[in-house]
Amino acid sequence: MKRPPLPEAPYSGGCLCGAVRYRYNARPLALNACHCSDCKKLSGSSFFAVVHAKGDAFTFAGDVTYYRKTADSGRQVDIHRCVACGTRLWHTPSGSTALVFFAAGTLDDPTWFVPTSHIWAARAQPDVVFAPDALIFDGAPADRRAIWDRFNLIYPATAGHI
């Protein structure tokens, strides 16, 4: 499988109604798919496609609300949604903005997104296909380092990327 090239920053996106817009001005940390039961319900799909991002490079405009959820991993996350249309835009570790995990489907151009890792893969729908170079975890990894390392192996940093 040939992956699409990783576009250069900035990355922009927003909600369904356009009331919330965001911008990410750095290299992603990872491209992940989560197959846990919560993410399936929250996305209304077979998995949640998410870009791992540095919080200090993420900005947004518009009114959002959040719902605090204890994930299957035991971690608490704040799920941020547009107040007007309810689109799930991103989530953050509870009470922190150091990391932001934004929904790939909310990008203005999500065509380059192919997961470099999958978590909770033991719960994946039977029709999900994993890229051969993707890192696969049956459950949640102990930490995110392996996910970030796999992304950097697949998409090595170059002079043209932040």
C-alpha positions in Angstrom: 0.0 0.0 0.0 1.3 3.4 -0.9 0.4 6.1 1.6 -0.6 9.6 0.5 2.1 12.1 1.4 1.7 14.0 4.6 0.8 17.6 3.8 2.6 20.4 5.4 1.1 22.5 8.2 -1.1 24.3 8.8 -4.1 21.9 9.0 -7.5 23.4 9.3 -11.0 22.2 9.9 -14.3 22.8 11.6 -17.8 21.6 12.5 -20.7 20.7 10.3 -22.4 24.1 10.6 -19.2 26.2 10.3 -19.6 27.9 13.7 -16.3 26.4 15.0 -13.1 26.5 13.1 -9.7 25.2 14.2 -6.1 25.4 12.9 -3.1 23.2 13.7 0.2 24.7 12.9 2.7 21.8 13.5 3.6 18.3 12.4 1.1 15.7 13.7 2.3 13.4 16.4 0.4 10.4 15.0 -2.6 9.3 12.9 -4.6 6.9 15.0 -7.8 4.9 14.7 -9.5 4.0 18.0 -11.9 1.0 17.8 -13.2 1.1 21.4 -16.9 1.0 22.0 -17.1 4.7 23.2 -15.4 6.0 20.0 -17.6 3.9 17.8 -20.7 5.4 19.5 -19.3 8.9 19.5 -18.3 8.8 15.8 -21.3 6.8 14.6 -18.8 4.7 12.6 -16.5 1.7 12.8 -13.8 3.7 14.5 -12.7 7.2 15.4 -10.0 8.6 13.1 -7.9 11.0 15.1 -4.8 13.2 14.7 -2.6 13.4 17.7 -1.4 17.0 18.1 0.6 19.4 20.3 -1.8 21.6 22.2 0.3 24.7 22.0 0.0 24.6 18.1 -3.8 24.2 18.1 -6.1 27.2 18.0 -9.9 27.5 17.5 -12.6 30.1 17.2 -16.3 29.5 18.1 -18.3 28.2 20.9 -17.6 24.7 22.2 -18.8 22.6 25.0 -17.3 19.5 26.4 -18.3 16.3 28.0 -16.0 14.5 30.5 -15.8 10.8 29.9 -13.8 8.0 31.5 -12.4 6.0 28.6 -12.0 2.3 28.4 -8.3 2.8 29.2 -9.3 4.4 32.5 -8.1 7.8 31.4 -10.5 10.8 31.6 -11.0 12.8 28.4 -12.9 16.0 27.7 -14.8 15.6 24.4 -15.2 19.0 22.7 -18.2 19.7 20.5 -19.7 22.6 18.6 -22.5 24.2 20.7 -24.6 24.8 17.7 -24.5 21.5 15.7 -23.0 19.1 18.1 -20.1 17.9 15.9 -17.4 16.1 17.9 -14.3 18.1 17.0 -11.5 17.0 19.4 -10.8 15.7 22.8 -8.1 16.5 25.4 -6.9 14.7 28.5 -9.1 15.8 31.3 -8.1 19.3 32.5 -5.1 19.6 30.2 -4.5 21.2 26.8 -0.9 19.9 26.3 -2.3 17.4 23.8 -5.2 17.7 21.5 -6.7 14.7 19.5 -8.8 16.2 16.7 -11.2 14.3 14.5 -9.7 13.6 11.0 -13.2 13.8 9.5 -13.5 17.4 10.5 -10.4 18.4 8.5 -11.1 20.6 5.4 -9.1 18.0 3.5 -9.0 14.6 5.2 -7.9 12.7 2.0 -4.4 12.1 3.3 -5.4 10.5 6.5 -4.5 6.8 6.8 -4.0 5.5 10.3 -0.4 4.8 11.3 -1.7 3.0 14.4 -4.9 1.3 15.7 -5.9 0.9 19.3 -8.5 -1.4 20.8 -8.1 -3.4 17.5 -9.6 -6.5 19.2 -12.9 -4.7 19.1 -12.6 -3.7 15.4 -15.5 -4.4 13.1 -14.8 -7.4 10.8 -14.7 -5.2 7.7 -11.9 -2.9 8.9 -8.6 -3.2 6.9 -5.4 -2.3 8.6 -2.5 -0.8 6.6 0.4 -3.4 6.6 2.8 -0.9 8.2 0.4 0.3 10.9 1.1 -0.5 14.6 -1.8 -2.6 16.1 -2.7 -2.8 19.8 -5.5 -5.1 20.9 -6.3 -2.7 23.7 -4.9 0.5 24.9 -1.1 1.0 24.9 0.6 1.8 28.3 1.6 5.2 26.9 1.6 7.0 23.5 5.3 6.8 22.8 5.1 3.7 20.6 2.2 5.3 18.6 4.3 8.4 18.0 7.4 6.5 17.1 5.5 4.5 14.5 4.2 7.7 12.9 7.7 9.0 12.7 9.0 5.8 11.2 6.3 5.9 8.5 6.6 9.7 8.0 10.2 10.7 8.8 10.7 14.3 9.6 12.2 16.3 6.7 13.3 19.8 6.2 10.0 20.7 4.7 7.9 19.6 7.7 7.7 21.4 11.0 
